Amino acid sequence: MSLHSLVRAVRHPVAANSLAILFLRGTTIGARLIALFLIARFASPVEFGYVAFGLSIAEIAKVIADFGLDTFSVRELAITQDVKAKQRFLSILAFTKLLCGLLVYIILLIFFVFRQDIAPVGIMAILGLLVLTGLWSNLTITYFQAHLRVNEIIVPVIVTNIISIFIIALLSVFKPNILLGLVVLPVAETINMLILLQHLRREVTLTREKWQLAEVLKLLHRGLPIAVTVILVTLYTRLDVVVLKSFLGAEAVAYYSIAFRMTEPFLFIASALGSSMYSHVSTTLINNSISRARFLLTRYATGLLFYGLICCILLTLIAPIVINRLLPDYSPAIPILQILALALIFRTVNIPLNSTILAFGRFAIITYVAIFNLILISASLFYFVPQYGAQGAAFCLLIGEGINTGIHLAILTWIFVRKKQNYSQ
């Protein structure tokens, strides 16, 4: 490809928007990851275990509070042409996010006030704020994503993320304090949220009419099918931390979380490619080009398999050196990381397989698979964690993702065979 062609490709709205989302989400995840590692440097494994546990609970709570609305709203905003209708929808969406976010945060806070034996209230109160800031930041991101213009709002987010990393780094040197370091995270997201809302208000005026509860319930009902699947997936990918905390305590959570978080950037890149593939295959299927869809699946799956193998090798060889030099107190995380590195191969391959099934419109099947995964992972964790500790939790993920790959391949084989038979008739 020539330089001119490359520039034209990047300037294409879809390509530019995809690249902007990659940078926006990537820098946010990267900033949080670096912040956690900086906190881990001056916190004991037990203290960091509470932080890691609190963050996992906050991530689950955010998905529950969102209730599938972000995914649903992208399509709704993209197809709605009437300005007033779009404005009204966005206003109801904003109110619903505020209502759900506050409700989930209050429930979270009340629970941990009465169960301080699980995690300190201070940590949960701070990290729980990420539910509110995340929901409202996504309000603006959803709007611009629906119009393929995320590149217009990326700069302030990146700048704020960089500043937050710098502040936490300074605190870790001059005033190492866990709560003070954690406060930077919701404060940075609040600044992002306010800046993003200013961008949104230049485009749309959120109406202040009296919202009706019936409209909120109707919106939540429309997002229900997506919410069920997303919540199930989040539960079985975060359940390991909850089980570890229950059986082995905060220290085991700390070691496991250090290992798990080190795999996240690699998985994020694969997920971004999976999103592009979803659009690519969906477009191809409009013309009923089954053979082309099979070709794209093979190409993406092979590429991501190779990518997963490379990531596994890099994590196995380099990550232990990083942990031993920068986080020596967390050396027990190394064997856990080596198992999670193997699981990453299956996790990256499952992304294009899952995207292809969704492109065929088989949403119900994905929900059933998510239910099966939740049951399988739950049963495995309750057996392996008491027997093998944190390594057992990593092994559960490896087994679960391996079985998941087999299930996805079986489903896709059935879909392609059925499509071929229909085409022959």
N, C-alpha and C positions, 0 to 999 in steps of 0.2 A: 504494500500500500504506500502511495506517495505521501509526502508531507501535506500537500494540498488536500488530498482525500481524507487524511487523518483529521485535519483542522475542520473540514466540512462535517465529518462524522461527529466530532465533539460538539460542534455548534448546533447540531440537530436537537430539537427540543427534548425528545425522549432520551437521547444520549446525555445531554447536558443535565437534565433532571436526575437521571440515574446516578451520574457522577456526583452531583450535589448531595443527593441522599446518602451516598456512600461516605462522603466526607463529613456530612453533618452527624450522622449516626456514629460513624467511626471515631470522630474526635470526641464525641460525648462518652462513648464506651471507653476510649483510651484514657480520657481525663479521669474518669471514675476508677479505672484500673490502677493508674499511677497514684492517685490519691490513696487508694487502699494499701498499696505497697509501701507508701511513705508512712502511713499510720502504723502498718505492721512493723516497721523498723524500730519505732520507739514504744510500741505496745507489747505486752507479754502475749504468748500464744493464747492464754485463756481470755484476756481482754479482747484480743483481735477476733477470737472465736465468737464472742457476743456481737461484735460489729458485723462479721460475716453472716451470722444467723439473722440479725436484724435487717440487713440489706436483702437477704433472700425473702424474708417475710414481706418486706415492703414491695418487692418486685411482684410477688404473688398478689398482694393487695391491690397494686396498681392495675394489674390485668383484670381483676374482678371488678374494680371500679370503672374501668374503661368499658367493659361489657361488650366488646366487639365493635364499639361505635366508630373508632378510627378507621378500621378496615371498611366498614359499611359506608361511612360518610364520604370516603374518597370517590367511590362510584356515584353516590347520590349527588355530590357537588359537581362532578364532571358532566353528568347528563342533564342537570337542571339548567335551563337557559334563561328563564324569567328571573330578573334581578331581584324583585321583591320576594319571590318564592325562595330564592337562594338565601336572601337576607334573613327571612323568617326561619328557615331551616337551621341556619348557622346560629341564630339566637337561641333557639330551643336546644340545640346541641350544647351550646355554652352553659346554659342553665342546668341541663342534665348532668354534664361533667362536674359542675360545681356541687350539685346536690349529691351525686354518687360519691364524689371524692371526699366531701365532708362526712358523709355517713360512714364510709369505710374507715376513714381516719379516726373518728370518734370511737367506733367499735373496737378498732385496733388498740387505741389508747386505754379504753376501759378494761379490756382483757388483760393487758400487761400491768395495769395498776393493781389488779387483784391477783395476778400471777407473776410477781416479781422474782420468783424462783427460776423462771424460764429465761428471762433476760431483763437487764436494768431498764427501768422506765425512761430514763434520760436518753439512752441510745435509741430506744424505739420511738420516742416522741420526736426526735430530730430526723431519723431516717424515714419515719412515717410521713413527714412533710413532702418527701419526694413523690408521694402519690398525688398530692394536689398540684405541685409545680409541674410534674410530668404530664398530667392530664391537660392542663391549660396551655402548656407549651405546644403540645400536639394539636391543639385546636387550630393554631395558625399554620403549623406544618402540614396538617391535613388539607387545609384550604389551598395552599400553594402547590402541594403535591397533586391535587386533583386537576390543577391547571398547568401542570408540568413547568412550574416556575420556582422550584425550591432553591435554585441557584441565586435568586434575588434576596434570600434571607440567611444565607449560609455564613457570611462574614461575621456578624455580631456573635453568633453562637460559637464559632471557632475562637474568636478573641476572648470571650468570656471564659471558655474552657481553659485556655492557656493561662489566663490570669489566675483562675482558681487553683491550678496546679502550682503556680509560682507561690501563691499565698500559703498553701499547705506545706510546700517545701520550706518556706521561711519559718513557719510555725514549728515544723519538726526539728529545726535546728535551734531556734531561740526560745520557744515556749511549747515544748512537746506536751500536748494535752489531747486526749482522745475526743472529748466532747467538742472542744474548740475546733479541732480538725474536721470533725463531722459536720459542724454547723456550716462550714464553707460550702458543702455540697448543695443543700437546699437554697442557700443564699445565692449561689451562682446560678442555679436553675430559676430562681425568682427573677433575677436580673434578666436572664434570657427570655423568660416569659413576658416580662413587661416590654422589652424591646420588640419582641415578636408581635405582641398585641398592637403596638403602635403601627407596625407594618400592615397588620390586618385591618385596622381602622381606616387606613388610607384607601382600602379597597371596598370595605363593607362597613356599614353602620349597624352595630348590634342593637336591635330594637329593645325598648324598655317597656313594651306592653306587658300586661299581666299574663304570665304564663299559666297554663292550665295543667294540672297533674295528669289529665288524660293524654295530653300531647307527649309528656315525658314517658308515660307508660307505653304509648304507641311506639315511640322511638326505640325504647328498650326491647320491646317485643320484636321489632324488625331486626335488631342486632343480635337476637337470641341465638340463632343457629351458629353464627360465627363465634359468639361468646362461649358457647358450650365447648367447642373444639379447642379454642385458644386457652381457656381456663384449664381444661384437661391436660393439654400439652405442657402448660406451665407447671401444673401440679406434679406431674410425673418427672419433670426435669429438675424440680426444686425439692421434691420430697426427701431426697437423700440427706440434705442438710437437717431437716426436721427429725428424721429417724436417728441420725448421728447424734444430734443434741440430746435426744431422749435417752439413748442407750449409753453413750460414751462421754457426754459433756462438751463444754465449749472448746476445749483444747483440740479434740479430734475434728471439730468443725473447722477450726483455724487451719489445720494442716490440709484438710480436704479442699477448703475454699481457695487456698493459695494455688493448689494444683489445678483446680477447675477453672479459676479465673484466668490462668495462663493460657488455657486453650480457647478462651472466648474470642480474642481477636481473629484467630484463624477461622473459627466457625462463622464469624460475622461476615468475612469476605465471601465465604462459600454461600451464605444466605443471600447476599447481595446478587451474586451470580444466579442463584435460584430464582430470585424475583424477576430478573431479566428473562430467564428461560420460560417462566410462567407466561409472560406477555408474548414471547416469541412463539411458543407452541400454540397458545390460544389463538393467535392471529392465523397461524398455519391451518388450524382446524376449521376456520371459517369456510375455507374452500374444500373441506373434507379430504385434505391431503394426508391420509393416514401414513403412507410410506415416508413422506417428508417428516411427519411428527416422530416416527420411529427413528429416522436418521438423526434428528435433532436430539432425541433422548440418548441415543448411543454416543453422540459426540460430547454432549454435556456430561453424561455420567462417566465416560472414560476420562475426560479432562479433570473432573472433580475427584475421581478415584486416584489419579496420578498426583493431584494436589494434596489429597489427604495423606498419601504415602510420604510425600516430601515433608509435610507438616509433622507427621509422626516421627520421622527421622530427626528433624531439627529439634523438636521438643525433647526427644529422648537423649540427644547428644549435648545440646546447648543449655536447656533449662536447668539441669542439675548444677551446672557451673554457676549460673546466675543465682540460684537459690543459695548455694554454699558461700558465695562471695558477698551477696547483698543481704540475704536473709538467713544467716547461719542457724538461727533458732528454729527455723522451719524446715530443717533437713529431713524430718520424717515425711514431708510432703513428696519427696522424690519418687519413692516406689508407687505412690498413688498416681502421680503424674504420668508415669510410664504406662500404667494401665489405661488411664484416660486418653493418652496419646494414641493407643491402639483403637479405642472406641471412636476417636475422631475420624478414623478412616471410614467407618460405617456411617457416622453422622453426616459426613460430607456427601457420601454417595446417596443417602436417603433423601437429601434435599432435592436433587433433580427428579428422583422417582416420585416423591410427593408432589412436586410442582406439576408433573405430567398428569398425574391422576386428577389434580384440581383443574387442569386445563381441559380435561374431558368432562368437567362438570360433576364429578363423582364426590360431592361434598359429604354426603351421608356416610360413604365408605370410610373416609378419612376420620369422621367422628367415631365410628365403630372401632377403628384401629386405635384411636387415642384412648378409648375406654379400655380396650384390651391391654394396651401398654401400661395404663395406670394400675390395673389389677396385677399384671405381671411384675412390674417394678416394685409395687408395694409388697407383694408376697416375697419376692426375692430379697428385698432390703431387710425385712423382719427375720429372715433366716440367716443371711450372710453377714450382716453388721454385727450381731452378737457373737458370731463365730470368728470373723476375720477383721473386725474393726473397720477403719476408714477404707482400707484396701478392698474390703468386701463390698462397700458401697460403690466404689469405682468398677469392680468386677460386675456388679448388677447392671450398671449402665452399659458395659461392654456386651454382656449377654443380651440385654434388651434391644440395643441398637442392631446387633447381629440378626436377631430374630425378626426385627422390624424390616431389615433389608429383604429377607426372604419373603415376608408377607407382601411388601410392596412389589417385588418382582412377580409374585404369583398373581396379584391383582392386575398388573399391567399386561401380563401374558393373556389373562382372561379377556381384558378389554380389547387388545389387538386382535385376538382370535375372533371375538364376537363382531368387531367392526369389519373384519375381512369377510366373514360369512354374510353379513348384511350387504356388503358391497357386491359380493358374488351373485346374490339373489336379485 
